[in-house]
Amino acid sequence: MQGKDAAEQTTITVAKIEAALKKAGCKLSDLTQMTIFVTEIRDMGAVSKALGKALKGSVVTSTLVAVSALAVPGLVVEIESMGVVGS
């Protein structure tokens, strides 16, 4: 688990998504949808701010879901994403 809070975990997770996209010949602007799972709904603002900074104006539909826990202890944010090659 990396990152001490929701904002840091979001930034780290987006960097991992970006690296995976790059390996596939894509970039963050190719993302079309994200589902963000948080253990504390009050973290919504921090997560949204971190996403906005990382995505730099890209248009991505998203859903935020509050859950009671995530699979890894200490993890407070999990992001599932989908993109379209050549979007």
Phi, psi and omega in degrees: 000130179240148178093133184271342181214180185298319181296313179296317180296324178295313180300315179295317181295318178296323177297322177293319177297316180299318179297318178295319178297318181300318178299332180268005180081023183239179177219174183302329180292349176275353177293141178240336184207143175224141169243121183250124178255129178231148178272346179226114181299334179294347177279359183306316181297314180295320179294314180299319179296315179296320178295316180301318179294317183287321184276346173044056174086359176296146179264111181226126175287148181211157175229133176253128182236126175272131180233161181284333180194161174245167187296328182260123179304134180091344178283128181244351179222136172223137183234128173253134183223155176224147179218173178237125178292128178076024183290000000 
